[in-house]
Amino acid sequence: MANLQISIGCGDYDRTRAIHDGRVAVEGCNAVSVPLGPEEVFFRSFRHSAFDVAELSFSSFLIATSRGTCPYVGVPAFVSRAFRHGGIYVRRDGPVRRPEDLRGKRVGVPEYQVTAAVWVRALLEDDHGVAPSEMHWLTGGIEEPGRHEKMALDLPPAIRVEPIPQNRALGEMLLAGEIDALVTPRPPLCYGQGLGEIVRLFPDTGQAAADYFGRTRIFPIMHLVGVRRTLVEQHPWLPASVFKAFSKARDMAMASFDNDAALAVSLPFLLEEAAHTRQVMGKDFWPYGVAGNETTIEALLDHHHRQGLSPRRLTLDEVFHPSTLEQVKV
């Protein structure tokens, strides 16, 4: 029987590179792999179902799944994860000096529904008692005017979200003091310019993240992998095969961190950093699959619903294809 022809749209990360360069294949498939930045993959996937296998925003995926309109079936290969304590920016001379100061403030965010913002709101509520309804959310481009929510939202009345003017960008508004804080997964240029006017709300982000993980055991998941639903209906074996391939590519990347003959990444202290990360987070610090990630996934499902993004609280069985919930043991 001929192999299935599939396309894969995904970021070019160390943990996906073996798929992009052909060292790891999806069993039973011939794949055309397209390395793209996450924003473009998300846009093309949710607007046009452009890829058979795609890296997806977890939040956007949950919104579409809760509405019964998602063109993709979830696979628990978590190709992007990040602690988000470093994603809150404020003016050095502004009114926000600590998380509790965000109550009643104007907070910019590229889109209310982006996964990074979901996790920021979760840590603000859980650790500092600041609920999403206590802030006024303004959405728009960080550097360029004209960004819109990728997905139409139906939020509770208590959640205040409005777009900024079409000719403005959030970074310039933060500099001008027109918003009090900015939540973004990418450092804004006004911070990166090094002028000192814009600072992170959590200055020691590494320590804040380590403390958070030590207390909660949560390593925030940003993106998962999706397989086109119509293709899964024809080939129900495909999600498990996709999961196996992404897991193998991840394993190859993790193993490379211990190669001191030739460093896999251009970081002089890579081996020491990997050892420190294992000390803080354990040997399997970037786990795929549902097992071992239950605490993180359940927290995301809880907060996604509480923040008004999913009309009901989804279950694990609704989020991931059943063939990926457990793996064979030999």
N, C-alpha and C positions, 0 to 999 in steps of 0.2 A: 504494500500500500504506500502511496506517495506521501511524503511529509506534508504537513499543513503549512501553508504560507502565512506568516504573520508579520505585523509591524510592531516595533517597540519604541515608544517615546518616553525618554527618561533623562534625568540629569547625568552628567559625566562625573561621577564620584569614584573614589577608590573602591567603594563597595559595589559599584555597578560596572566598573571598567572592563572586567572580564567578560561581561555580556556584550558590551559595545565592540570589543576587539575580537570577539569570536572564540576566546579561550573556553567559555562556558556556553553551551547551547541549551535551548529548551527542548527536552526530549520530544521526539515526534514532530518537530517543527523546523522549518527554514525561516530564519528571522532577518528582516531588514531593521537594523537598529539605528535610531535617529537621536543623537545626543543633543538635547535642547535645555535651555534654562527652564526652571519650574514654572515661571509665569506663563511662558509661551505654551508649554505642554498643557497646563491647566486650561488655558483659554481655548486651545484647539480641541481638547478632549471634551470639555463640557459644552462647548458651543456646537461642535461638528462631529463628535465621536471619531476624531481623526486617526486614532491609533487602536490597534487590536489589544495591545497591552500598554498601559500608561501609568506614569507616576501621577498621583492625584493628591490634591489638598484634602486632608482628612476632614476638615470642617465642611468644605463644599460637598464632599462625598456624603457626609452625614445628612446635610440638608436635602440633597436630591434623593437619598435613600428613604428618608422619613416621609417624603412626598410621593414615593413610588415612581419617581421619574428618572432614576439614575441609570445611565446607559452602561454602567460597569458593575461587575461583581467584585467584592473586596477580597484581596489576598494579603495576609499579615506579614508582608515583607516591608519593613519600615525604613525606607531608603533615606529619610531625613528625620532627624531628631535634634532637639536643642533645648537647653535651659534658656528661659527667656527673661531672667532678671536683668540682663544687659540691654533689653529692648525698650526701656522707658527713659526718655530724654526730657530734661527740664532746663530752664534758664538758671544759670548760677545765681543771679540776683532776683529770681522769681519767687512766688509765694509757696512753691512746693519744695519742701526740704526733706520730707519723710512720706512714706506711702499714705498715711492717714490724712495728709494734707490734700489729697486728691478729691476728697468729698466736696461736691459742689463745683468742681473745676471743669474747664473746657479742655477736653482731651482729644487730640487728633489721632487718627488711625487710617491707613490707606483704604481698608474696607472693614466694616464692623465684623464681618464673618470670617476673616482670615484666621487660620489656625493659631498663629503666634499670638494674636490678640485674645483668642479664647483662653489660652494658657496664662497670659498676663492677668486677665480678669479673674481667673481661678485663683492664682496665688495672692492677688490683692484681697479677694474675699476670704479665702481660707486662713491666710496668715495675718491679715491686717484688718479684717472686718469691714472692708470697703466694698459694697455691692455695686454691680454694674449700673443699677438704677440711680446711684448717687453721683454719677458723673454725666456730663453732657458730651456726647460723642460727635465729633465732626470728621467726615470722611472726604478723601480726595487724594490726589497725587502727592508724593513726598517731595519730589523735585520739579515735576512737570504738571501743569494744570490738566484737568479733563479726565482724571481717573474716576471710574464708577464701580459700584458693586457688580461683581460678575453674576451674582444670583439675586433675584428679587427676594426681598425679605418681608416677613409678616411678623413683626415684633410686638410684644405686649406694650400697652400704652405707657407703662412705667419706664420703659427703655427709650431714652431720647437720643435719636440719631438723625443728623441732617448733613447734607453735602455742603462743602465750602463753595464760595463763588467760582464759576467756571474759569476765571482768569487768575486764580490764586493757587499756590502750592503750600502744603503744610509746613515744610521746612522754613520758608520765609516767614510764615505766620508765627512760628515758634520764636524765631529771632526777633520779630517785631513785638512780641508779648501779646499777640492777639489770641493765642491759645496758651494754656498753662503747662501742657505736657504733650509729648508725642510718643505713641506706641508704634513701633515698626520693627520688622525682622531685619531690616538693613540699616546700618548707621546712616543717618542723614548727612549730607555734605556739610551742613552747618556745624556738625560735631566733628567730622573728619578734618575740617580745615585747621583745627588745632588752635583756634583763637581763644578758647577758654570760656566763651560765653555760654555754650551749651555743654551740659554734663550729664552723666548717667545718674539716675535716681539712686541706684545701688552702685556705689563706686567700686567696691571689691566684688565684682560679679562672680568670680570663681569661687570665693568663699561662700557667698550667698547661695550659689547653686549647690555646692557640696553640703552645706547645712540643710538645705531644702531636701535634697535626696536622702540624707541621713535620717531625717524625720519622717519622710513620706514614702520613700522607695519609689518615687515617681521620676522617670526620665521622659520628659514630654515628647510625644510623637507628633511630627508635623505632617509627613506624607506617607501614604501607603501605595500599594500597587493595585491597579484595577485591570480586569480582563473584560473585554466587550461582552455584554450579556447575551447578545444574539449568538455569538460564537460559542459561549459556554453551553447554551441550550443544544447546540449541534454536537459539541465535543465536551462532555462533562468531565473528562479526564484532564482538561487543559489547566484549570487553576492549580491543581496539585503539582503539575509539571513546571508551571511558572514559578511557584513557590520554591521548588527544589533548586531551580536554576539561580534565582536571586539569592537563596541561602548559600549556595556553593560559592558564588561570587563574593558574598560578604565574608565567608570563611577565609577565602584566599587573601582578602585585604587585611583582615585581622592578623593572620599569620605573618604577613610581611612586616609588621611593626617590630618583630623580634629579630629581624635580619640586620645584625650589626656589621656585616661585611660590606653592605652598600645600603644606605638608608633609603627606605621606600618613599619618604616624604622629605622635602627640603627644610627640615627642622633639626638643628644641631642636637637638641636634647630630646629627640623623638623617643628613644628607648626609655629614658628616665620619665618622660611624661606618660608613656604607656604604662609603666610600672606604677606610677602614682595613681593613674586612673583606675587600675585594677585594685589598688589598695582601698580606694574610696568607694568604688562601685562593684567590685567583684570581678572574677575572671571573664564572665560573659557580659561585658558592659554594654553591648549593642545587640540585645536579643531580638530575633525574629520569632514569629509564631505567637499564638495566643498564650500558651503556657509560659509563665514567667513575666508576662506583660499585663496580667489581669488588672493589677492595681492601677496602672497608668491608663489602660483603655477604659476601665469603669469610671475613673475620675473624669476623663474627657466626655464620656457619654452623659454623666451627671451634669457637668457644667454646661455642656452644649445645650441641653434642654433647659436648664435653669436660666441661661442667658437669652432665652427666647428664640434660639436658632432652629431647634428641632421641636415640632409641636408636641411630641411625646418622647419619652425616654426609650431609646432603642436598646435592643439586646444584642449580645454577641452573635447569636445565631442569625440575626437580621443583617449584621454588618459583614460577616465573612462567609465565603463559600464553605459548605460543610466538609469538603474534602481537604481543607487546609487547617481544620481545627485540631487535628491530631496526625502524627506521622508514624510510619511503620517503625518498629524496633526489631532488631535482629539479635 
